[in-house]
Amino acid sequence: MNLFIEGFQQLFQFSNFIAMNIGLLLGMVFGAIPGLTVILCIVLFLPFTYSMGAIQSFMFLLGMYCAGSYGGSISAILIRTPGTPHATATMLDGYPLSRKGQTHKALKLALQASTFGGIISAVVLLFLAPQVSIFAQKMGTPEYFLVCAFGLTIIAGVSGKTLITGLMAGALGLFIATIGLDPMTSNTRFIFNNINLYSGFDLVICLIGLFALSEVLKKSEKTEVIAKVNLEKEEKKLNSITKADYKKMARPALLSSLIGVIIGIIPGTGASMASFVSYDRAKRMSKTPEEFGNGSIEGIAATETVNNAVTGATLIPLLTLGIPGDGSVAIMLGALMINGLTPGPKLFVDHGVTMYAIMLGLVFVNLFMFLQGKFLTPLFARIIKIPIAILTPVIVIFCFAGAYSVKTSMFDIQIALSFAVLAYLLNKFQIPAIPVLLGLVLGPITEENFRRSLILSDGSWGIFTSSPISIALLAIIALSLFVIIKGKMNENTTGDTNAST
């Protein structure tokens, strides 16, 4: 209790809150602009923390981290261009809701859900970090593979009209994920003597092509006049969040918080996987699953809650075990080391006051993120008023700038354009692009953990049933597949009945 009180006193310094809010603003901007990732934001501004104290520097970085997770939803909702990979799931319902004239409402939902998930995650970090880390320690490579395999079952859940097309798209994503260097042997695969393909395809560049530039291609061929939404006229009627909306949001938000915490503590999984797991679970549990993909409030609540529920959870393995939960947190490890804080079991013993100050600070980071977002939401919503003839070239410029900034390579712009053409063709054949992204996200970590497991067991598949956690995960995977396939069969049956009618 003394550590808690002393940590609270250490946190409440004016410089800490200034650093926190600057970080929030930067993270929100970088998260909202496609290509300017949260990781890039943290890397660019990490040198500024060298002259700061441990608490101040971490407040600065945590502000970027949390606001970046929310910021990706802004462009996803407004222009169907996810600013971050995990905002893709938010795009599925956020953009359709915006097209219905409820832009303000979609942004408010995303902000409130993100804040809720972030605070839940911060509370878990504050009170349960040591206990949760004990469970994480029990998970080995086979368990990590099974978690990823569970993630792959979501491909069936977002496969569009038919299961076959979704599986085809997912397989395509998994194949693309194998291009580059073999993670175990470093042999080249499918690079065709092109040195630019040694490191494979960067997820941000693929994202820009699959969803941003492909949307530009689709809009370019439309000849019909798109009705413009009068935001001022519709604002009061459609853009307020009602008690009924909050009631619908409650269950998916609570479930997504739990999913985000569980996935967040598993190193290497991250928010992208968590967002699609949460979206799929919310859809399965919903009383109105037909609304998903058409502006579902539950869909936005689920994905945005889980995105920020991951943030605090990823710090648990970092602080307690010295294992970064994802790329952004791995960079924060440097800020800890610079200030003489070595992550691990002794960190809370040797620097307990500082740790409690940082964990308490995460709660305030999310509260100030809500205040900043609430102030800036009306400004963000005005983007929708910009004429399409002006907005489209601006989107293209930002996409090219974002793709180029990842590695400062013109080849990456060509890759983004290639993925745009791929998504355009998939759309023509009514094949969804989301499973391709899932394959790209989950493919590398699934393959690496699968092959490591077989190496550890000398090729025996029995390693995947060697622990109670593995058996429980296998049961969850089997149940998930059963529910998804049964749901798809019911959808097809209903569709055939309607067609015959």
N, C-alpha and C positions, 0 to 999 in steps of 0.2 A: 504493500500500500504506500509505503514511503517513496518507493521508486516511481510509482504512478504520480504522486503529488509533485515530486521534484521534476519529473519529466514534463508535467503540465506547466510548471514555472519556467523551465528552460525554453519551452515552445513559445510562450507568450512574450515575444519580443517583436518590436515593430519591423525590424529588418527581415524576420522570417516570413511575415505575412506579405511584405512587399515582394520578396522573391517568389513566394507562392503564386501571387496573382499575375506577376509578369510571366511566369512559366505557364500558367493556365491560358493566358491570351495567346502566347506563341504556339502552344500545343493545339489550341482550337483552330488557329489559322493553318498550321501545317497539316493537321488532320483533315481539314475541309478541302484543301487543294489536292486533287489527284496527282500522285507522283511524289509529293513532298511528305514523306512518311514521318511517323512519330520517331522512328529510329534516326532518321536523318536530322530531325529537329534536335534530338538529344545529343547526337554526335557533334553538330555544329556549335551548340552552346555549352558543351561540357567544359571547354577550357575556361569559361567564365566562372566555373565553380572552384577553380584552383585556389582562388584567394578568399573563398568563403569558408565558414565553419561547417562542421558535419551536418548540423540540423538545417542550417540555411541552404546549403547546397542540395540536400535531399528534398527540401520543400520545393525548390526551384525545379528539380528534375521530376518529382512526382506530379507537380502541376502540369508539366508537358505531357507526361505519360497518361494521366487520367483524362485531361481535356482532349488529347489526341484521339483517345478511344471514342469519346463522344463526337468530336469534330468530324469524323469520317461519315457520320450519318447526315450531316448538313447537305453536302453535295449529292449524296445518295438520294435524299428526299427531293431536293430541288431540281436536279438536272439528270437524274438516273446515272450518276457517275460516282461510285463509292470512293471516298477519300482514303479509306483503309480497307484491306481485304475483308476484315470481319464485318464491315458495314454493308457488304453485299447482301446479306440476309435481311438487313433493314430495308434495303432498296426494294425488295420484293413486294412490300406493302406500303412503305413510306412514299414512294413515287406515285403509285396509283391513287393514294389518298390525296396527295398534292394535286394531281390532275383533276380530282373531283372538286377542287376549290377549297380544300381544307389544309392548305400549306401551313398556316400558323398552328393548327391543331397537331399536325404530324410532327412539327419541330418541338412543340411543347411536350408531346408524348415521349419523344426521344430523350429530351432533356430530363424530364422527371424520372423516367425509367432508368436512365444512366446514373442519376444521382442516387436513386434508391439502391441500385445494385452496388454502386461504389461504397455507400455507407455500410451496407450489410457486409461487404468484403472487408472493409476497414475494421469493423467490430469483430469479425472472425479473426483477423490478424492480431488484434489487440488482446483478445481473451483466450483464443484457442490455438495460437501458433505452435507452442511446444507440443500439445497433444496431437494436433493434426499432422505435424511433421513426423511423429512416430509411425503413423499409418503410412505416410509417403515412403518412409524408409523400408517398409516391408515389400514395396513394389519393385520388382526387378524387370529385366528386359522382356521376358515373356508377357508380363502383365501390361507393360507399355504397348506391346504389339496388339494385344487383345483390345485395349482401349482404342487404338487406332482402327482396328478392324470393326469395332462398334461404330466408329465414325463413318466408315465406308458404307455401312448399311443405310446411312441417310441418303445416299445416292438414289436408292429406290424410292425414298419418300419425296424427293424433289424431281422426279423423272418426267413430270409433265403428264400428257394424256396417256401414254403407254409405258409400261415398265421396260420394254425392249429398247426404246429410243434413249431412255435415261441411262440404262446400263451401257449402251454403245458410247454415249457421251462420256460417262465415267471412265470407261476403259480407254478412251482416247486421251483423257486427262492423265491417267496413270502411265500411259505410254510416253506422253510428252515429258512427264516428270523423270523418266529414265534417261533422257538425253543429257549428255555431259560425262563427267567422270564417275566411275563406279565408286560408291561410298566406302566399300570394303577393300577393293584391290587397286583403285585409282586408274583402272583401265578406261579408255575412252569408249563411249557408246553412242552410236548414231550421230556423230558430229560431222562426218564426211569431210574430214581434213580441214574443217573451219575452226580456227583458233578461238573465234568469238564464242563458240558453243561449249568450250571446256567447262565452264561453270554452270551450264544449263540455262534455263530461262528464269529470270527474276520475276517473282510473283507480282510485284507492283506493275511491271511492264505488261505482263499478261493481263492483269486486271484492267489497265487502261485500254488495251485493245479489245478485250472481250466485251466490255460494257460501255465505255465512254465513246471510243471512235466508232464502234459498231452501231451505236445509237445515232450518231451523226449520219452514217451511211443509210440507215433505215429512214431517217427523216428526209434525206435528200431526194428520195424517190416518191414521197407522198405528194399527191396532187390535190387532195381535198383540203379545204380550208379548216384549220383547227380552231374550234371555238375558244375564245379567250375568256378567262375567268375574271370576273370583277371582284377582286379581293375585298374592297371596301363594302360592297353590297352584301357579300356573303359572310363577312367576318363574324358578326354577332350571332348569326343563326347557326353556322356550321363549325366555327373555330373554337368554341368553348368546350371544355372537357366536363361532361356531366357526371352525376353520381353513378348512372348506369355504366358509363365508360370505365370509371374507377373500379366498379364491381367486376367488370369483365377483365380488367387488367390484373386484378389481385392474384388470382391463382397462377397464371403464367409468370408473373413477376416473382412470386415466392419460389416457384419451381426453378426458374432460371437462375435465381440467386444461389440455390443449392448446386445446380449444375456448374455454374461458373466457379464456385469455390472448389468443388471436387476436381474439375479439369484444370483449374489454375494451379493447384498444388503439384500437378504431375508435370515435371520439366519436359519441355519440348513439344507440348501439345498446343497451347496458346488459344487466343480468343477466336481465331477463324473457325477452328473445329468446334469450340464451345457454342458459337453463334448458330451454327447449323444444327447441332444436336438439340439446342434449346428450341429452335424454330420447329423442328420436326416433332419434338415432344409436345409442344404447345398445340400444334395442329392436330395431333392424335387425340389430345384430351379435350379439345374444343367442342362445344355444342354446335358451332357453326363453322365447320372446316372449309366449307365452300367459299367463305369470305377471304381465306388466306390466298394471297397473290392478287387480291382485288382491293386492297386498302384495309386490311384487318387491323383493328386496334390491338388485339391480342398478339398478333405477329410482331408489331413494332415494340410492344412492351416486353415480349420475351427476348428478342434479340438485343435490344439496347440495355436491358437489365443485365443480361449475361456478359455483355462486352465489358462493362465496368465492374462486374462482380469478379472478373478474372484478375483485375489489377492488383488488389490487395493480396489475393491468394498466391499470385506468382512471387510475392516477396517472402512468403513463408519458407519455401525451400532455400531461398537466397540467404536469409538471415539466420536460419537454424541449422542448415546443412552446408551452406556455401555453394549451393547449386542454383544457378539462375533459372527462373521459370520460363523466360522467353528472351528474345534478342534485346529488347529495350532494357529489361532488368539486368541483362548481362553487362550492358554499358554502365549502368548504375553501380555495378560492382567496383568499377574503377574509382568512382567518387568515394565509396566506403574506404577503399585501400589507401587512397591519397590522404584521408584524414586519420589513418592509423587504426581503422576498424577492420579486423579480420573476421569475415563471416564464418560461422560455425557454432558448435554447442557452447563455447565459452563466451560468445559475444554478449549474451544477456547477463553473464556473471561479471565480466570486466567493464562493460559499458551499458549497464542497465538503464541509467537515467536517459542517456542519449537515445537508446532504442525505444523507450516508452514515449519520448518526445516525438520521434519520427512516426511511430504508430498512431499516436494521437493526432499528429499533423495530417495524416491521411484522411481522417474524418473531416477536418476543416478544409482540406483541399476539395473534397466533393461538395461541401456546402458553398464554398466560394465559386466553384464551377457552376453551380445552379444559379447563383446571383448574376454572374457574368453572362451566362447563357440566356437568362431571362431578359436581361437588358439588351442583348444583341439579337435575339430572335426576330423582332420586327424588322431589323435591318437585313438579316439573312433572307427573310420572306420576300423582300422587295426584288430579289434577283429574278423571281418568276415573272415580274412585269416587263423585264427587258425583252424587246422584240427578238424573235427567233433568228432573224437575219443578222442581228448583232451578236446575240449570245452564242450561236454556233461557232463562228470563227474564234471567239474568245476561248471557248471550250477546247477547240482544236489546238490553239496556241499553248494553253496550259498543259494539255495532254502531251504535246511534243516536248515542252520544256521539262515536264515531270519525267518523261521517259529518258530524256537525254541526261538529266541531272543524276540519275541513279549511278551510272558509270562514266558519264561524260563521253558517250559513244553514239555515233550516228547509226551504228548497227542496231542499237536498241530501239530506235525509232522505226526501223524497218521491221523489227520483230513485233512491235505494237501494231503496226499496220497489217502485218500478216495475221495476227490474232483477230483484228477487226474484220478482215475478210472471212476468216474462219467462222466467227460468230454470225456474220451476215448470212453465210451459206447454211449454217446450222438452222438459223431462223427460217430460211426459205423452205427447208425440209422438215420444219416443225420439230426440230431436235433441240432440247433445252441446253443452254450454255452453263447453267449452274453446276451440273454434275462434272463438267470439264474442270471447273475451278476446284471442286472438291477433290478430284483426282490429283490435281497439281499441288494442293495444300497437303493432303494426307499421304500421297504416294511416297515421297522420300523418307519420312519418319516411319511409315509402315514397313517399307522394304528393309531399312536399316535395322530396326528392332527384330524383324522376322529372321533375317540372316544371322544376326548376332545370337539369337536364341538357339538356332540350329547348330551354330558353331559350339556354343556352350554345352549342348547335349550330344555332340558328335552325330548330328543328323537325326536324332530321335524326336518325333513329334510329341512324345509323352511329356516333354517339358511344359507344354501348354495346358496340362492338367495336373501339374505337380504341386499346386498350392490351392488352398481354399479360395483365395482371391481370383485365381485363374478360372476355377470351376464356376464361381459366381458370375464372372464376366462372360464366360461361354453361355451360361444360361440366359443372361441378359441379351446377348447377341441373338440367340435362337428365338427368344420371345419377341424381340424387335422385328426380326425377319418375318415371323409368323403374322404379327399384327399388320405390318406393311403390306405383305402379299395378300392377306385377307381383305384389307382395305382397298387395294387396287382391283381385286376381283369384284368386290361390291360396286366400285365405281364403274367398272366396265359393264356389269350387269344392269345397273341403273341407266347407263348411257344407251345400251341396246334396247331397253324397254322404252325409253323416251323416243328413240329413233323409230321404233316400230309403231308407236302411238302417233 
